[in-house]
Amino acid sequence: MDAQPTESAVELRDAPLPPDPVPSEEAVAQPFGAQAKSGNNKGKDNLRPPYERLMAWYYHMPTGRKLFIAILIALAPLALITFIANVRSAQSADEERLALISGANRDIARRIASTLVTDEDIVRRPLESFRLTPAGEGDAESAPSGTAATAAPATPSTIPALVPTRTDFHSLCQDISRALSTNKSAAPELHLLDARSGAHLCHESRSDSDAVLSTLPRSKNHLEISEDLKSVIDILPVTDGNGTPLVAMMVYPWTMLEELSQPNTELPDYNLYLTQGDRQIDITTQVGVWVPGNSLSATSPVGRTGTTLEIASRRKSVSGTDIISLLAPLGMWLLAGGLAWLLVNKLLLRPLRDIQRTVAHYRPGQRYRAQPRGPGVAAEISSLEQDMTDLSEMVARDKRDLASGLERQTLLTREVHHRVKNNLQIIASLLNIHSRAADTVEAMETYRSIQRRVGALSAVHRNHFAELEDNEGIALRPLLSELAAGLKGNTPMDAHAAVTVDAAAMQIQQDIAVPVSFLFTEIGELALLSDPTQPLTIHVHRCTDESHMAALSIQSDALKAGEKVTGLLHHRFDRVLTGLSRQLRQALDYDGESGTFHIHFPTLD
C-alpha cells in the first residue's frame, strides 16, 4: 500500500514473482538419486545395470516370496554338496566295480594264455620225437606206440620215401589227447593234418569242422577264432622225427573256455568275449548282459596270440533307493524352504496382512478390534494388536477432547466475529452520521470514501464468517454483489449509474478476498469521481489455460483515459492499486481506450 506511484498511469504492472520449481515426473520416478541427471538422460532408466533392475524387482516382491527365495538361496549350497556327494558315491561304486572286473579279466586272460602254451608243449614234444620205420626194417604198425623205431644208418639216396597214414598216428593222437585232458574236466579236440596235403592223420572226420579247418592257414603258429564253430583254434606247425611237416590244430569250444575263465573272486553279472579283428565269440552262458551305455567293460590281451579278452559287466541298476538318495537333497531343499515359508506365512505374515487390512479400514475415533489368534502366532503380533487397541482408545479419547475443544473454540470464534462485525457496522454508522453533518462537499466525499472502505472490509469479514464452518473459503459472487450494492448506495444523490456484476461461482481465500474487494472499491470510487453517471460492469471468469486461476475485469466509460482519470491515478489511486496488485502477486493491466482494468487471481476450486 506504500508503493511509490509510477510515472504513467496508463498501465499499471508489477513483475510477478517466479514460480517455485516443480520437479518433473521423470525426475520423481528416477530411483537411486537419479533426479540429478539431466534431461538428456530421458529414457535411460531402462538401461540400468541388471543388478539394479534385479534389486528393484526383489524390493517390490511380497515378503513371503522374498523369504522363500532367501531360504532357497541359503540352503542351495548344502543341497548341491549333498547331491554331488551322492553322485560321487555312485561313481566310486562304478570305479570299484570296474577295478574288480579289470583285475579278474587280466587273471582270466593270463590263465587262458598259460593253458594254450602248456597244451602246445604237450602236443609238440611227442610229435617232434615220432619217427616212421622204412619198409623191411620193421613194421610201423607193430612198433610200440609213442616209441621211435631204430634203423641202420643210410645215405639219403637209399632212404625210401615215407608217407604217413592215419594208422601211423592213431595211437599217438590218443596218447596226446589223454595228456591234454589231465587236470581238466574236458580236453580240446586234437586234429593232426598233413601240412602239404591237408589230409587228416588222426581223429574222426567231422563234417561241421573239417571244412573250416581245411581253410585255415597252416604255415605259422597262431590262434584263430571261428564264429561258425564258436570255438578258438590253436594252430601249431611241427615237424616229426622223419622231417615230415605236420600241423596240429587244437579246437577249444566255448564251453571249455568258459570253464577256464571262471574268476577267482565273485563277480556280478558279466560276459566274456574273445576278439580277433572283426571276429568275436561269447564264451559265457549269460545272455543280455551287454547293454551299450549301461555296462562297464575292460580288455586284456591273451598272451601274444593277437587275441584280446574283453569283459563286460552290467552297471548297478538304479533302484528306488538310489533315486531317492539322489533326489533327497533336492526334496529336502524344497521342503525346508516351503516349510519355513509356510510357518512364517502362517505365524507372522498372514496376521500382519490381517492387521494391515484392519488398519486400512480404521477411522480415528473407532476402537481397534483385535482378531482371535491361534496358539502358534508370534507373541510380538499379539503384543502389537494390544498396543494398537490401547492406541485406538487413546486416539478416541483425544478425538472426543478435540471435538469438545473445537466446539468451544467455534463458539468463541463466532462470538469474536460477531463482535468485530458489530464494531465495523458501528464505525460505518458513525461515518454515515458524520458525513451527513459535514459542512462541505469535500468533507462529505471524504467520509463516504472512508465508509466505502470500511464497508468493503466488513463485507469480506461477514462472508468469511458465513463460510467459516464449512471451510470452503469465501464465495466471490455474493461478496462482489454486496460490494456493488454498497458502492451504489454511497453514490451522490444526483448519480444514477448502474453497477452490474457478472461473476462465476467460485471460492477464494480471505487473503485473496481482501485485496480483490479493496481493488474493486478503489476502481469503483475512481469511476465515481471521474463520472458518476456512467455504468460500471464487473466481469469474473475462470481461466481455461491455467488451473485454479480467475480473471477480474472492471469496465466503465468513466475509466477511459482522459485528463481527469490520469490525474486521479497519478495523485491518488496509482499507489493504492499497485500495492493491491502486489498483494495478489499479479500484474494489473489498464486499457485506456476501453476503460478496463484487468487482473488475475488464484481460486480454491
C-alpha angles and dihedrals in degrees: 000000000000097000118135116253119256122242092243124047093190095087126023113197135163122190108249119234115256112261120249113266112258117205115237123246089248092056092048093049095049112099132204095040094304090140088091092064118108125249090259088073093066111136094018092106088090089055094065117130115276090245092060092046090049092050091048090051091047091047093058093045119109115263093245092058091044090054093046092050092045092052092047091051092047093050096039095089092051092048091047093050092049092048092049090048091053092048090047090050090054090049090049090053090053091048092051090047091050092049090050096051092042091057092045091048092053091049092049092047091051091047093052092046091049091049091052093049092048093048091048090054091049090053099039100055099055093044095049091051096046116107134179121226116231119242114279095025097078143318111275091201091054093047115106112270115260095012126112116240117232123233137177117260113269137176120252091253091058097047109101120225110268118209113188118222135196088257091059094058102032097097091039093055090049091053092048091048090052090050091050092052094055111120090003131100088216134021129213118257109259119215120183116196136180104250092216103044101020091230117154111247098184141010125053114285115253120198093211095055106026093070091051096044093048091060096051120103112256103188101092142026108265145130124254129195115213114198090185093057092031085226143115115238120204109204115202119180111205138168119222126221091275093054094253112152110234135175122215115200119191113196114205110193118212091251090061091044090051089054090051092049098057105133122235091227130048111268130189119245108316144161128215122212129189109207131191115171108306094343122094138168131191111230097188131081094225116107130203098015095119108081114163110239093011100067139074117225139185131185131209131175118247100230113286096319096109089243125117130207116217125191122198122191126186114247117245106278116245106249130191089261091056092049091049092049091051095044095039094085091051092046093047089047093054093039093052092048093045094045093049091048091047093050095045091044093050099039100035119006099045093050089048091052089050090050090048092054091046092050091047090058093041117113124194110265095033122109115245111240113213113214120230112262133201124246093261097060115114114266089230090063092054090046090049092052091048090051090049090050090052091045092051091052090049091049090049091052091047091048091052090049091048092049090051092047091046090053091052091046091049091052090048093047092048089052092049092049090047091053093045090050091050091048092051091048090050090051091049090049092050091050090049091051092049092047091056091050093048116124097211136042091237092057091047091052091048092053090047091049091053090044091054092053092047089048091052091052091046091051092052091048093048094049091046091054091047091057097036098095093051091045091220098128124240121321106236101203097056089044094053091044091054091047091049091051090049091048092051091047092055096051120113118272094251094052117093099174117152121228114208124192120198106175134152120232108267142139127235136182122257090246087059096039094059098056091040091052093047090044090054091046094049094047090045091052089048089055092047092050091047099046119341092191096065118094120244124219125197117194124184123179137160121260112243095199096050126049119228092012131116135188124227119201124183115188134179136146087233087066096057115122112276142132094274096045092045091050093049091049094049099045103033122002104037095077093045095048092047091051092049092050089052090054088055090045090227136109118258109220121203124197107195095188095060096026094238132147115199131188139156126227136176125258135199098236 
